[in-house]
């Protein structure tokens, strides 16, 4: 719960800086409902990530977490009509390759430890 609180407080602090320049008050009741739903779902998602890290090792969960790159691209394309530019693909490739390397390194290390005589 502390992690969720710090994440929310930090995001609120940093997002408050540009707020006066971009804020538009909600016009419809539906917009307020959407804001409340977004905040609630974000908090639940953060709690679920923390719970998952309590139940499994981060190296097991990392490949699943990397699918956020895929889902973000799909949602951005279909919902907002935005396709990632070359720099986004470059950064995503680095993140993905680093995750694959870490999984491979752990697998090789586990194989080496299991081969050693006791």
N, C-alpha and C positions, 0 to 999 in steps of 0.2 A: 504494500500500500504506500510505503514511503517513496518508492520509485515512481509510482503513478503520480503522486502528489508533486514530486520534484520535476517530473517531465511536464506536467501541466503548468506549474508555476514558471518554469524556465521559458516555455513556449509563450505563455501570456506576457511575460516581461519583454521578450524580444519582438513579439508581434505587436506590442503596444507602441513601439517606436514609429512605424510607418502608418499606424492606424488613423491619425488625424488627417492624413493626406488621401486616404483611399476609402474610408468608411462611408457607407450609404445605409441609412436606417431602413430596417425592414418595412415594406409597404403593406404587404398582405399578412394575414394571420398565418397563412401557409409558410411564409418565409421564416417566421419565428419558430413554428413547429419543426421545420427542416433544420434550423440551427440547433435546437434542443436535441433532435434526433441524432444529428452529426456528432455533437459533443458526447452524448450518451454512448453511441456506438464506438467512438474513438477511445473512451475510457474503458469500455468492456474489452475492446481489442487489446489494449495495453495490459489489462489484468490477465487476459488469456495467454499472452506472450510470456508474462512473468510466471504464470502457473505452469506453462509448458517447460520453461527453464528449470522449474523445481522438479519436474517429473523426468526429464531427459537431459542428456548432456548437450551442450551447445553445438558440438561438432555433429551431432545427429540432426539437430533442428536447423542448422545453417542452410543446407540445401533447400529445405522447404521454405525458409525465409527468403531465399534468393528468387523464388517464383514471384515475389512482389514486383520484380522488374518486368516480368512477362505480363502479369495482370495489369500493372500500371500502364504499360504500353497499349494493351488491348482496350482498356477503359478510355484512355486518352484519345485513342483513334476513333472508337465508335461513339463515345459520348460527346467529346469535344471537337472531334475532327482534327486533332493534332497528331502528327507523326514525329517521332524523335529525330533530332538533327544528328549530324556526324559526331559532334562532341558527346552527346548523350550516349550514342552507340559505343564510342570509344571508352567512356567511363564505365558503362555497363559491362563491357568486355573485360576490363581490368578487374572489376568486382567479381564477376563470374569466374574468371580464370584463377583468381586468388582463392576462391572457395573450393574449386576443383583441386587445386594444388594442395590445400590443407587436408582435404579428404584423402587424397592420394598419399600424402606424407604420413598421416595417421595409419592408413592401411599398411603401408610398407613397414612402418615402425612396429606395428602389431605383429606382422608376419616375421620380422627379424627377432622379436622377443619370444615368439612361440617356437622358433627353430633352435634357439640356444639350449644346450644341455643343462639340466638342473644340478 
